[in-house]
Amino acid sequence: MDQHELSVNPVSERLQTVRNRIEDACELAKRPQDEVTLIAVGKAQPEDRIIAALDAGQRIFGENYVQEAKNRWPALREHYGDIEVHMIGALQSNKAGDAVELFDVIQTLDRPKLAQALAKEIAKQGRHPRLFVQVNTGNEDQKAGVSTDSLVSFLRLCREELKLNVEGLMAIPPVDEDVALHAALLAKLANANALSCVSIGMSADFDVAIRFGATHVRVGTEIFGKRPPKAMS
Ligand SMILES: *Cc1c(COP(=O)(O)O)cnc(C)c1O
């Protein structure tokens, strides 16, 4: 990519707009700005857009696919340093080894089998990614995440039996529902279980999510633009 193309790349401006909106939402909610972390979601985005965000100072990213993260981050970490990568996509138990190696935070811990696989890999590798438990706040049949009813017992398994470092909760609300209710519920569940992180809110609704208690918002499209159709890999 030549210098001219770089200079018109809109990612840095989009990123600044999102940061400004987060600032405004915090002000409106009377919350300190440092309570909210922006995760830039790079799934299926071309590398030059990720690099534009890095060059604009963004250091916290979200990934949905183990393979894409594996192709992308080892080299970029070496170049930029102090990067934090969050796994926010469905994670198969047989990828637990890669996940422990690649990610700083895994937000999609949602079942005993995966908890056990992660505990085993953490012990083996001596790396300790921070963990969020994904909650199915909309109680949707097809959706990943532990049900609100089984959250307490699942957390007990993770923390007491498996000694996992669970720091927060994450949710993807039903597409047709207001994020406000789900953010408020997730924040309440986090508080009741002594967890400090609440990951909810995406491009369409992160301002509202912040008003209702989100500490981590996951924003892709508003920063990077529309995702190109996924290439076969
Ligand atoms: C893709 C994705 C996002 C970002 O979505 P946008 O609408 O592009 O901001 C956030 N969270 C999860 C879990 C995702 O899969």
The ligand as a Gaussian input file, in Angstrom:
#p B3LYP/6-31G(d) Opt

LIG

0 1
 C      -18.530000      -9.547000      15.246000
 C      -18.735000      -9.418000      16.692000
 C      -18.739000      -8.156000      17.313000
 C      -18.621000      -6.848000      16.553000
 O      -19.752000      -6.633000      15.781000
 P      -19.973000      -5.257000      14.994000
 O      -21.427000      -5.198000      14.797000
 O      -19.201000      -5.354000      13.718000
 O      -19.473000      -4.169000      15.874000
 C      -18.876000      -8.115000      18.686000
 N      -19.004000      -9.252000      19.425000
 C      -19.007000     -10.467000      18.866000
 C      -19.137000     -11.659000      19.732000
 C      -18.879000     -10.589000      17.480000
 O      -18.902000     -11.807000      16.942000

